[in-house]
Amino acid sequence: MKKLNIGVIGCGFMGRTHSNAFRTAPNFFNLPYLPVLKSICARSPDRAQSFAAQWGYESFETDWRKLVASQDIDLIDIASPNDTHFEIAIAAAKAGKMVMCEKPLGRNPAESEAMVKAVEDAGVANMVWYNYRRVPAVTMAKQLIDEGRLGRIFHYRTVFLQDWTISTELPQGGEGLWRLDASVAGSGVTGDLLAHNIDTAMWLNGPIDEVTAMTETFIKTRKHNLTGKDQPVTIDDASLFLARFKNGSLATFEATRYARGHKALYTFEINGEHASIKWDLHDLHRLEYFDHRDEGKLRGWRSIHITDSDQPYMKNWWVPGLQIGYEHSFIHQAADFLIALGEGKSASPTFAEALKTDYVTSAVLESAANRSWVKVRSL
Ligand SMILES: NC(=O)c1ccc[n+]([C@@H]2O[C@H](COP(=O)([O-])OP(=O)(O)OC[C@H]3O[C@@H](n4cnc5c(N)ncnc54)[C@H](O)[C@@H]3O)[C@@H](O)[C@H]2O)c1
């Protein structure tokens, strides 16, 4: 196995999921490359050092530019806030490094387009961490749709609900709360949560043609952690839109951080001519399936426990009946990246594919601002 030296930037939530994925993937998958945790970068030296020790990195850095310039690094993995993606990805591609980037790709399509151009001009492998595609039940939904089991698709219905920003006392900005500052995040729940729903939806059901949206910012001012002052809140707290897919099916999308009682309820339901599918992140190892072609007296929703070796990814894990969890979606994505690399390709979604999601989120924000239907740009 050839070694692939990895430099990860950011040691927060995603820094942990990625580090875990690179460490674990070779234990469960036959890979053409061995990921080596070469260096971790965070702004605080103490944090970077203790993260390096905890996760087994060979070294740490506090300036991502040093990681990008290092001859020892083959791949830069960006797990830092959204305002850092553009500059790091472009510098990394120019230095000839492979680039993995957290979602959303850029803060807006202009940033994302430049990032796509940079990796394509440099001819380097690239991928964006839309990890939910690699939950085995979601991958199986894709297989069932591609096999034509649902027939013509009529409806796609999806939500991503959270409740952690309801308090007026919650400040905005800075470490941990950068998501509430649009200058860092790009947008609120549209780019943070709905981007996931949109990526999965277009992967399962093809391109989105047009949207009409409404967004709301329920709490208008919050103290900013970096200035200490009360400042206007610039993100969307909730975002809802109707969409028409190119295949003629109709969709509803909803994301909010004001749905009391819901922590991370990502669900989708797809209704086709013959069959329907439902999936729920809180029960992520199950796929609900209804097939109208079943014998009438036995017809009903099946709750399929995705743990068997003929179901996606599961032959690499335990024995039938034993389920896996959230972190495995990242392990699968790291493994798929390395397998594709062995074949001289980039794994999906590439930067170019992730740009399509940014075109939809940008159309959603434009539609909400203008109270109109907006056509989604295509590549
Ligand atoms: N795929 C998913 O499901 C998913 C989930 C959460 C977050 N994300 C994305 O991952 C990225 C990071 O989010 P998070 O939740 O891990 O954030 P986080 O706040 O938990 O961690 C961010 C880390 O980046 C570091 N950082 C910030 N600026 C830096 C810089 N200039 N140089 C080096 N390090 C820097 C911070 O110190 C922190 O360690 C975001 O783009 C976010 O949208 C994706």
The ligand as a MOL file (V3000), in Angstrom:
LIG
                    3D

  0  0  0     0  0            999 V3000
M  V30 BEGIN CTAB
M  V30 COUNTS 44 48 0 0 0
M  V30 BEGIN ATOM
M  V30 1 N -20.4390 17.2180 6.6350 0
M  V30 2 C -21.1240 17.5950 7.7030 0
M  V30 3 O -22.1000 16.9880 8.0960 0
M  V30 4 C -20.6800 18.8030 8.4890 0
M  V30 5 C -21.0430 18.9320 9.8380 0
M  V30 6 C -20.5480 20.0220 10.5370 0
M  V30 7 C -19.7520 20.9650 9.9150 0
M  V30 8 N -19.4570 20.8230 8.5930 0 CHG=1
M  V30 9 C -18.5860 21.8070 7.9250 0
M  V30 10 O -17.2560 21.6000 8.4080 0
M  V30 11 C -16.5610 22.8370 8.5390 0
M  V30 12 C -16.0900 22.9900 9.9780 0
M  V30 13 O -17.2120 22.9250 10.8370 0
M  V30 14 P -17.0900 22.3920 12.3340 0
M  V30 15 O -18.4630 22.1090 12.8020 0
M  V30 16 O -16.0600 21.3300 12.4180 0 CHG=-1
M  V30 17 O -16.5560 23.7120 13.0290 0
M  V30 18 P -15.8920 23.8560 14.4560 0
M  V30 19 O -16.1600 25.2560 14.8730 0
M  V30 20 O -16.2590 22.7250 15.3530 0
M  V30 21 O -14.3280 23.6710 14.1420 0
M  V30 22 C -13.6490 24.5340 13.2690 0
M  V30 23 C -12.1620 24.3730 13.5220 0
M  V30 24 O -11.4450 25.1530 12.5680 0
M  V30 25 C -10.4330 25.8800 13.2580 0
M  V30 26 N -10.0670 27.0580 12.4740 0
M  V30 27 C -10.7860 28.1830 12.2580 0
M  V30 28 N -10.1130 29.0310 11.4460 0
M  V30 29 C -8.9310 28.4270 11.1710 0
M  V30 30 C -7.7920 28.8090 10.4290 0
M  V30 31 N -7.7290 29.9820 9.8090 0
M  V30 32 N -6.7490 27.9490 10.3670 0
M  V30 33 C -6.7920 26.7550 11.0010 0
M  V30 34 N -7.8560 26.3380 11.7330 0
M  V30 35 C -8.9030 27.1710 11.8180 0
M  V30 36 C -11.0590 26.2060 14.6030 0
M  V30 37 O -10.1000 26.5500 15.5620 0
M  V30 38 C -11.7360 24.8550 14.9020 0
M  V30 39 O -10.8100 23.9230 15.4020 0
M  V30 40 C -17.5520 23.9080 8.0790 0
M  V30 41 O -17.3280 24.1990 6.7300 0
M  V30 42 C -18.9110 23.2460 8.2500 0
M  V30 43 O -19.8900 23.7600 7.3730 0
M  V30 44 C -19.9010 19.7660 7.8870 0
M  V30 END ATOM
M  V30 BEGIN BOND
M  V30 1 1 1 2
M  V30 2 2 2 3
M  V30 3 1 2 4
M  V30 4 1 4 5
M  V30 5 2 4 44
M  V30 6 2 5 6
M  V30 7 1 6 7
M  V30 8 2 7 8
M  V30 9 1 8 9
M  V30 10 1 8 44
M  V30 11 1 9 10
M  V30 12 1 9 42
M  V30 13 1 10 11
M  V30 14 1 11 12
M  V30 15 1 11 40
M  V30 16 1 12 13
M  V30 17 1 13 14
M  V30 18 2 14 15
M  V30 19 1 14 16
M  V30 20 1 14 17
M  V30 21 1 17 18
M  V30 22 2 18 19
M  V30 23 1 18 20
M  V30 24 1 18 21
M  V30 25 1 21 22
M  V30 26 1 22 23
M  V30 27 1 23 24
M  V30 28 1 23 38
M  V30 29 1 24 25
M  V30 30 1 25 26
M  V30 31 1 25 36
M  V30 32 1 26 27
M  V30 33 1 26 35
M  V30 34 2 27 28
M  V30 35 1 28 29
M  V30 36 1 29 30
M  V30 37 2 29 35
M  V30 38 1 30 31
M  V30 39 2 30 32
M  V30 40 1 32 33
M  V30 41 2 33 34
M  V30 42 1 34 35
M  V30 43 1 36 37
M  V30 44 1 36 38
M  V30 45 1 38 39
M  V30 46 1 40 41
M  V30 47 1 40 42
M  V30 48 1 42 43
M  V30 END BOND
M  V30 END CTAB
M  END
